[in-house]
Amino acid sequence: MKIVTLFLFVAIVSIWLADGAFAQGHAIQFSGDAAEQVQAEDSPSLDINGKELTMEAWVYPTGLGAYLTIVNKENSYEMALSQGVLSYAVSAGNWTWWGSGIVELNTWSHVAVTYDGTDTVGWLNGQEVNSVNENSANINATNEPFNIGWRPFDTHYPFIGIIDEVRISKTVRYTEDFDVPDQQFVSDEHTAALYHLDEGAGEFTRDSSGNDNEAELIGDPKWVESTAPLATAVDPGGKLAIVWGAVKLIR
């Protein structure tokens, strides 16, 4: 029985590795160079034109700046750090930056922003840090690309540090203080885009939402091993998998 079990394990893992699906627990590092970005072309799934939105990511900032872009779809929705403060703008009647909550340097933080048609709320490590009710309209849909670590405006406000686990959702995922996620995000019917950033090499990162919003690495941002406080990533892409030891479970 032990021999059969080992054979099944080796066989399945061998197939999985050959398909390139065994995740390595990586992230992308940005140096603050305005030429560095990760960009997905505009698509209907990224055009959020309703009254519900969640932007979220894990970030490890290593420097300060006027605006360090985390995610951006110009004139639609964006999230950044402004001199270390979690900041965001949602174009839903107004296109104005708001924010509060200090995101510490050289440490991992989960950041999120939600919009429910009335309130735009910032969340830092599971805690509400800011709420404004200056918007009430549908989110403005644009034909702009979706960007990570950069925005197509002025100086481009490039990120300084590491970004991991980016998810954009067409729903409000957080309505009260919550436990910080300790596992990799999963896609559901509300997910517009989901980037685990686990490839570890190459010029593209895939969209795990099923919406095919593959993103290109432009200007040579760096793949690095992720030290985010999450278990090691496993994203089988719908394949049968048996995993030995510490894994990052899909949540």
N, C-alpha and C positions, 0 to 999 in steps of 0.2 A: 504493500500500500504506500509506503514512503517513497518508493521509486516512482510510482505512478503520479503521486502528488508533485514530486519534484519535476517530473517530465512536463506535466501540465503547466506548472508555473513557468518553467524555462521556455516552453513553446509559446505561451501567450505573451510573455515579456519580449521574446525575440521578435514576434510579429509586430508588437507595439513599437519597439525601438526602430524596426525597419521602416515603419510608417512615419516615424518622426513625431509620434504623439506623446512620448514620455517627457513631461515637462521638467525643466531644469531649475525653476525658481529664480528667474531673472527679472530685471527691471531696466529702465533707460535713464541714463545720466545726462543732464544738460549742463553746459559750462557757463551759460549766460551769453553765448555767442548768438547774435540775431540771425545767423544763417542756419541754426539748428532747429529742426522741428520734426514732428511726426504728423502726417497729414493724410486724411481720407477725403476722397472726392465727395461732393454733394450727392445726396440720394434722398428719395422720398422718406426713408426711415429716419434720417437725421433731421428732416424738416418737421420739427415739433410745432404744430400750429393750434394746439388745444390749450387748455388751462391747467395742465398737470405736467410737472417736470421734476426730476431728481438728477443732479450732477454729483458724482462722488469719485474719490480717488484716495490712494495712499501716497503721501508725500514726505520727502526727507530733504528739506531745504538746507543749503549750506552757505547761503549768502542772502543779503537784503537788496531790495530795489524798489523803485516806484511802483511797478506792477510786475510780478513774476507770474506769467500766465501758466495756469494748470491745464484748463481746457477752454476752447473757444470755438464758437460759430458766429462769426462777425454779424452784428446787428440782430442777433437772435438770443444767444445765451453764452455766458462765460463766467469763469471762476479763476481767481488769482490770489496772490499774496501781495499786499501793499505795505511795504516796510514791516513785514512779518504779520500783518493783520489779514485774516481771512476776508476776502472781498469778492463781490459778485455783481453781475448785472444781468437782468432778464428784460428783453424788449417786449413788453406786453402793455403798451400804453406809454410808459416811460422807459428810457434807456439811460439809467443812472447807476453809478457805482454806490453800493452800500457795503457795510461790513463791520465786524467786531470779532474779537477773540485772537489772542496772540498764538501763532503757530511757532513752536520752538525750533531753533536751529539745531541741526545735527541730531535729530531724533525723528522717529516715524510718527506721523499723525494721520488719522482718518478724517478727511474733510468732506462735507456734503452741503448741498444747497437744494432746497425744495421750493416749489411754487405751486399753489393750489387754486389760483384764480383770484385770490385775495391777498394772502400773506406770502412773502418771500422770506425764507428762514435759513440762516446759516447754522451749521452743526459742526462742532469740533470735538472729536473723540467721544461722540455719543451725547454731547451736551449742547442744548440750544444756546447760541451765543449772540444772536441778533435776529430781529424780526421787523419787517417793514410792510406796510400795506398801501404802497403808492401805486400798485398796478391792479388792474381788474379785467384786462382784455385778454384775448387769445395771444399766444406767443407769436411773434413775427417770424414767419418762415422765409428764409433767404436761399439764394443759390450759391452761397459761400461754402467753401470746404470746411470740414471739421478738423481742428488742430489740437495737438497736445504739446505743451511747452512753448507756445508761440502764438501770436495773433497777427493778422495781416493789416496792421495799422501803425502809423508813426514809427517808433523805434522797434516795434514788434514785441517789446516787453518779454524777452526770453526768460525762461525759468533757470534758476541756479540750484542744482541739486538733483535728486532722483525722484522719478514718478513711477508708481506701480499701480496695477489694478484700477483701471478706469472704466466706469459704467455710466451711461446716459440712459435714462428711463422716462417713458411717457406716463408716469404715475408718481404719486407722492409716497415715497417709501418710508418716511419717518414723520411722525406726528407728535411724538413726545420723546424725552430722553431715552436712549437705548444703549444696550451693551455693544461695545465696539466690535465689529465683525472680526472673527479670528480665523475665518476660512475664506477661500476664494469665492467671489461672486458667481452666481449662476444666471443664466438667461431664462426669461419667461416671456409671456406674451406682451409684456410692457417694455421690454428692453429694446432700445433703439440701437445701441452699440455697446460692446463689451470687449475690452482689451486686457488680457492677462499679462501681456508683454513678456512672455516666457520663452520666446524663440531663442534668445541668447546669441544670435548671429543672423546676418543677412540684412537686406534692405527693406523688408516688409514685416508687419505684424498683423496677424489675422484677427478678424472680428468674430468672437465666439457667440454673438447674438443670433447667428443664422441669417443675418441681413446682408452679408457679403460686403461690409464696409472695410475692406482691407486698407491698411494705412501704410504709407511709405515713409521711411526714415530719410530725411533730407538734410544735407549739411553735416553729416557725420556725428550725430549724437551717439553716445557710447552704450553698448550693452554691458551691464554689470550684473553680478550675482546679487539677488535681493536678500536683504536682511530684515525685511518687514516682518512684524510679529504675527505671521501666519504660518500654518503648517506648510510643508513642501507641496508644490502644486502638482495636481494630476487633472488633466483635462482630456478625457478619452475621446471626445468628439463622437459620442454615440457608440463606441466600440466596447466590447466586453473586456474587462480588465481585472486582474488579480494583483494586488499590491502588497509587498512585504515591507514591514517597518513603518517608519514615520512617513505619512503622506499628507498632502493638503487636500482635504475633502471639499467637494463642491457644495456650496450652500445655496 
